[in-house]
Structure formats: C-alpha cells, structure tokens
Amino acid sequence: MTEQTLRLTPGCTVVIAAFDDVPEHHFQVEEILDDCVTGIALTGPFAGDYGEPELALILRVVSQD
C-alpha cells in the first residue's frame, strides 16, 4: 500500500501486521519516511516501545489525529 492509499499522517494510529513472533498490533505514527514509519507501539508485547516498521507491514489506518 502507498502512503496516499493509507492516508498516513503524523499522529495517526495504524495496524501493523504480525511478523516473526510479534502479533498484529496498533502503532502510533510519529514520522513517515520513504520505506517505513517511526513511532510507538500502542498494543502488543512491545507496547510503549519505539519502532520503525516498514510501510509494507501497515494493514490499515484506524484513526487520524
């Protein structure tokens, strides 16, 4: 999916697909880069931790801020 398709904006909450041993989880976007977003995991085993998931892992936007 592209940024335009997802309508990513700083502060929005997205759903990150499950990968490795990490389940699907919500993630708050701080910055949008060419191939990833930066921000904080809101749910799941890394809740509260900083991360840089690839754009390809974003399933959908669940809220805009």
KEKE-3310 file (N, C-alpha, C; in steps of 0.2 Angstrom, whole numbers, plus 5000, padded with zeros to 4 digits):
npx = (5004:5002:5007:4998:4987:4984:4983:4992:4997:5006:5004:4993:4985:4989:4987:4998:5004:5006:5022:5036:5038:5029:5013:4999:4997:4993:4999:5007:5010:5024:5033:5034:5043:5053:5052:5047:5039:5040:5038:5028:5024:5007:5000:5001:5016:5027:5022:5023:5036:5048:5048:5052:5043:5041:5033:5026:5021:5010:4993:4981:4974:4968:4964:4964:4974)
npy = (4994:5011:5027:5037:5029:5024:5036:5041:5050:5061:5056:5048:5032:5016:4999:4986:4972:4955:4948:4938:4933:4942:4948:4955:4972:4988:5004:5020:5033:5043:5049:5049:5040:5036:5022:5017:5019:5029:5028:5024:5008:5004:4993:4976:4965:4974:4986:5003:5004:5011:5011:5006:5001:4994:5001:4991:4983:4989:4987:4994:5011:5016:5027:5044:5058)
npz = (5000:4997:5004:5000:4998:5011:5018:5028:5042:5053:5070:5067:5070:5066:5060:5063:5054:5059:5063:5062:5079:5084:5087:5077:5079:5086:5082:5084:5073:5071:5062:5044:5033:5018:5016:5028:5044:5059:5076:5090:5098:5102:5107:5111:5113:5113:5118:5121:5117:5105:5087:5070:5059:5043:5028:5021:5031:5036:5039:5039:5042:5058:5065:5064:5069)
capx = (5000:5006:5006:4992:4981:4983:4982:4996:4999:5009:4999:4988:4986:4989:4988:5004:5004:5010:5028:5041:5034:5026:5006:4996:4996:4992:5006:5006:5015:5027:5036:5033:5049:5052:5051:5045:5036:5043:5033:5027:5019:5002:4997:5006:5022:5031:5018:5027:5042:5049:5049:5052:5040:5041:5027:5023:5018:5004:4987:4976:4974:4962:4962:4968:4974)
capy = (5000:5018:5032:5040:5025:5024:5042:5042:5057:5060:5056:5043:5025:5011:4992:4983:4965:4951:4946:4934:4931:4948:4948:4961:4977:4996:5008:5027:5036:5050:5052:5045:5040:5033:5015:5015:5025:5029:5029:5020:5003:5005:4987:4970:4964:4980:4992:5009:5005:5015:5006:5008:4996:4995:5003:4985:4980:4993:4984:4999:5016:5015:5033:5050:5063)
capz = (5000:4997:5009:4998:4999:5018:5021:5034:5044:5060:5075:5066:5073:5061:5062:5060:5053:5063:5059:5067:5085:5086:5084:5075:5085:5085:5082:5083:5069:5073:5056:5038:5029:5011:5017:5035:5048:5065:5081:5097:5098:5107:5110:5110:5118:5113:5119:5124:5114:5099:5082:5063:5054:5035:5026:5019:5036:5038:5036:5039:5047:5062:5067:5062:5074)
cpx = (5004:5003:4999:4986:4979:4981:4986:4997:5002:5004:4994:4990:4985:4989:4994:5003:5008:5016:5033:5036:5030:5019:5005:4995:4995:4998:5004:5011:5017:5029:5035:5039:5048:5050:5048:5042:5040:5038:5033:5022:5014:4999:5003:5012:5027:5028:5023:5034:5042:5050:5049:5049:5040:5034:5023:5019:5012:4998:4982:4977:4967:4960:4966:4968:4975)
cpy = (5006:5022:5036:5036:5024:5030:5043:5049:5056:5060:5050:5036:5020:5004:4989:4975:4961:4949:4943:4931:4936:4948:4955:4966:4984:4999:5016:5030:5042:5053:5047:5046:5037:5026:5012:5021:5024:5030:5024:5014:5004:4999:4981:4970:4970:4987:4997:5009:5008:5009:5009:5003:4998:4997:4997:4982:4983:4990:4990:5005:5015:5022:5039:5055:5070)
cpz = (5000:5002:5007:4999:5006:5021:5028:5035:5051:5065:5074:5069:5067:5064:5059:5059:5057:5059:5065:5073:5087:5083:5081:5081:5082:5086:5080:5079:5071:5066:5050:5034:5022:5012:5023:5038:5055:5070:5087:5096:5104:5111:5108:5115:5118:5115:5123:5121:5107:5094:5075:5059:5047:5033:5024:5024:5039:5035:5035:5044:5051:5065:5065:5068:5072)
residu = (MET:THR:GLU:GLN:THR:LEU:ARG:LEU:THR:PRO:GLY:CYS:THR:VAL:VAL:ILE:ALA:ALA:PHE:ASP:ASP:VAL:PRO:GLU:HIS:HIS:PHE:GLN:VAL:GLU:GLU:ILE:LEU:ASP:ASP:CYS:VAL:THR:GLY:ILE:ALA:LEU:THR:GLY:PRO:PHE:ALA:GLY:ASP:TYR:GLY:GLU:PRO:GLU:LEU:ALA:LEU:ILE:LEU:ARG:VAL:VAL:SER:GLN:ASP)
# end
